[in-house]
Amino acid sequence: MAERALFLWNNDHIENLIKQNYKVLLPIIYPALERNTRNHWNQAVRSLTLNVRKIFSDHDSAFFEECVQRFNDEELKQEETDSKREALWKRLEEMATSKLGENNPSGTPNGKSSQAAG
Protein backbone atom coordinates (compact mmCIF):
# COMPACT_ATOMS: atom_id res chain seq x y z
CA MET A 1 0.00 0.00 0.00
CA ALA A 2 2.72 2.49 0.95
CA GLU A 3 4.64 1.65 -2.19
CA ARG A 4 1.62 2.36 -4.41
CA ALA A 5 0.94 5.65 -2.65
CA LEU A 6 4.54 6.72 -3.14
CA PHE A 7 4.31 5.89 -6.85
CA LEU A 8 1.88 8.82 -7.19
CA TRP A 9 4.93 11.06 -6.98
CA ASN A 10 5.98 9.76 -10.39
CA ASN A 11 3.00 11.57 -11.89
CA ASP A 12 4.02 15.09 -12.98
CA HIS A 13 0.53 16.53 -12.41
CA ILE A 14 0.38 15.20 -8.84
CA GLU A 15 3.92 16.38 -8.13
CA ASN A 16 3.09 19.89 -9.39
CA LEU A 17 -0.06 20.07 -7.26
CA ILE A 18 1.87 19.01 -4.20
CA LYS A 19 4.67 21.48 -4.91
CA GLN A 20 2.08 24.28 -5.13
CA ASN A 21 0.84 23.39 -1.64
CA TYR A 22 4.06 22.16 -0.05
CA LYS A 23 3.96 24.66 2.85
CA VAL A 24 0.73 23.03 4.04
CA LEU A 25 1.51 19.44 3.07
CA LEU A 26 5.13 18.98 4.15
CA PRO A 27 4.59 19.62 7.89
CA ILE A 28 1.76 17.08 7.80
CA ILE A 29 3.51 14.31 5.88
CA TYR A 30 7.11 14.79 7.01
CA PRO A 31 6.78 12.61 10.15
CA ALA A 32 5.47 9.71 8.04
CA LEU A 33 8.27 10.19 5.52
CA GLU A 34 10.85 10.15 8.29
CA ARG A 35 9.38 7.02 9.90
CA ASN A 36 9.30 5.27 6.51
CA THR A 37 12.92 6.17 5.89
CA ARG A 38 14.03 4.86 9.28
CA ASN A 39 11.82 1.87 9.90
CA HIS A 40 9.96 0.51 6.90
CA TRP A 41 10.67 -3.17 6.23
CA ASN A 42 10.46 -2.80 2.44
CA GLN A 43 13.55 -1.41 0.72
CA ALA A 44 11.50 -0.14 -2.24
CA VAL A 45 9.33 1.92 0.10
CA ARG A 46 12.41 3.35 1.82
CA SER A 47 13.90 4.30 -1.58
CA LEU A 48 10.69 5.89 -2.83
CA THR A 49 10.36 7.78 0.45
CA LEU A 50 13.88 9.15 0.07
CA ASN A 51 12.96 10.30 -3.44
CA VAL A 52 9.91 12.15 -2.11
CA ARG A 53 12.02 13.77 0.61
CA LYS A 54 14.51 14.86 -2.04
CA ILE A 55 11.74 16.48 -4.08
CA PHE A 56 10.73 18.58 -1.08
CA SER A 57 14.31 19.32 -0.14
CA ASP A 58 15.21 20.42 -3.67
CA HIS A 59 12.06 22.53 -3.96
CA ASP A 60 12.63 24.59 -0.78
CA SER A 61 15.58 23.41 1.28
CA ALA A 62 15.14 26.05 4.01
CA PHE A 63 11.51 25.09 4.65
CA PHE A 64 12.43 21.40 4.47
CA GLU A 65 15.07 21.94 7.17
CA GLU A 66 12.49 23.76 9.32
CA CYS A 67 10.26 20.70 9.11
CA VAL A 68 13.18 18.42 9.95
CA GLN A 69 14.02 20.54 13.00
CA ARG A 70 10.37 20.67 14.10
CA PHE A 71 10.13 16.88 13.79
CA ASN A 72 13.34 16.39 15.80
CA ASP A 73 12.13 18.80 18.49
CA GLU A 74 8.78 17.01 18.76
CA GLU A 75 10.50 13.63 18.86
CA LEU A 76 12.77 14.82 21.69
CA LYS A 77 9.78 16.23 23.56
CA GLN A 78 7.96 12.90 23.15
CA GLU A 79 10.98 11.00 24.48
CA GLU A 80 11.08 13.30 27.53
CA THR A 81 7.35 12.80 28.10
CA ASP A 82 7.74 9.02 27.80
CA SER A 83 10.66 9.06 30.21
CA LYS A 84 8.71 11.11 32.77
CA ARG A 85 5.72 8.78 32.41
CA GLU A 86 7.90 5.71 32.97
CA ALA A 87 9.51 7.29 36.04
CA LEU A 88 6.10 8.17 37.47
CA TRP A 89 4.78 4.64 36.95
CA LYS A 90 7.91 3.19 38.56
CA ARG A 91 7.45 5.49 41.53
CA LEU A 92 3.77 4.53 41.83
CA GLU A 93 4.67 0.84 41.70
CA GLU A 94 7.30 1.34 44.41
CA MET A 95 4.81 3.23 46.57
CA ALA A 96 2.19 0.50 46.10
CA THR A 97 4.72 -2.19 46.97
CA SER A 98 5.84 -0.35 50.11
CA LYS A 99 2.21 0.25 51.16
CA LEU A 100 1.45 -3.42 50.61
CA GLY A 101 4.42 -4.31 52.83
CA GLU A 102 3.27 -1.89 55.56
CA ASN A 103 -0.32 -3.18 55.54
CA ASN A 104 0.67 -6.82 55.28
CA PRO A 105 3.57 -7.58 57.64
CA SER A 106 3.21 -11.37 57.26
CA GLY A 107 4.12 -11.14 53.57
CA THR A 108 1.24 -13.37 52.49
CA PRO A 109 -1.23 -12.12 49.86
CA ASN A 110 -4.31 -12.09 52.11
CA GLY A 111 -2.47 -10.87 55.21
CA LYS A 112 -3.05 -14.10 57.18
CA SER A 113 -0.26 -16.07 58.71
CA SER A 114 0.89 -19.11 56.80
CA GLN A 115 0.48 -21.27 59.94
CA ALA A 116 -2.96 -22.79 60.23
CA ALA A 117 -4.78 -22.34 63.51
CA GLY A 118 -5.55 -25.72 65.10
N, C-alpha and C positions, 0 to 999 in steps of 0.2 A: 504494500500500500504506500509506504513512504517513498519507495523508489518511483512509483508511477506519479505521485504528486510532484516529486522533484523534476521529473521529465517535462512538466509544464514549462519549466524555465527554458527549454529548448525552442519554444514557440516565440518568435520575435514579437508578435502582437501582445502576448501575455507579459513578456519581459518589459516592453515599453510601458504598458499600463502600470506595472509595478514600480518601474523607475519614476514615473510621474508622481506616484504616491509614496515614495520610499520613506519620507519623514514620518508618516503615520504607520506604515507597515513594518519597517525594520525594528523599532522598539518592541513590537508585539511578537515578531517571529524570531528575533535573535536568540532568545533563550533556547528555543527548540533546535535552531541550527547548531548552537554550541553543544547541546546535549547529544545531538546526532553525531557531530564530529568526534566527540570524546568517547561515546559509549555504544553506538549502534553496532550490532553484531555483523551486519552486512557491509562488506567492503565497498560495494557499488553505491550504497546509500551514503556512506562516509565520503566517497569521492564526489558524488553529485552535490552533497551538502557543501563541501569545500568550494565547488564551482559557484554555487549560489552566493556563498560568503564573498568570494572574489568579485562577483558582479557588483555587490553592494559596496565593497571596499574600493573598487576602481571608480565607481560612480561618484562617491563622496567620502573620501577617506577620513576626513575630520569627523563627520557625523557618525561614520562606522566606528571610529575609535571611541566616541562618546558612548555609543551603545555597548561597546565592549567594557568600558570602564563602569558603566551603570550596572551591567550584568555582574561583573566581578564584585562591586560594592554590595549588591543585593545578596550574592552568594556568601560573602563574608558575614554579612548581617544574619543570614539564615543559619550559618554555622555557629555563630555566637548564641543565637536563640536556642538552637538545638543543645548546645553545651550547657546553657543555663537550665534548660528543662531537665536534662539528664541529672545535673547536680541536685536540683530540687527534688526529683523523684528519689534519688539515692538518700538524700537527707530525710525525706518522709519515711522511706523504708527503714532507715536506722532508728528514727524516732518510734515507729510502730514496733520494731523489734525490742527496743529498750522498754517501752511501755508494757509489752507482753511479758517481758522478764520481770518487771516490777509487780505486775498484777498476778503473776503465776510463779511463785517462788519454787514450786516443786518441779517445774520444767516439763510437766506433762501437758498435753493439749487441753484437757478439760479442767485442769487445776487440781485434780484429785491425786492423792498419793498413789504410787504404784503398788503399795502393799494393800492387800485386801483385808478388810476388817472381818474378824472371825466370829 
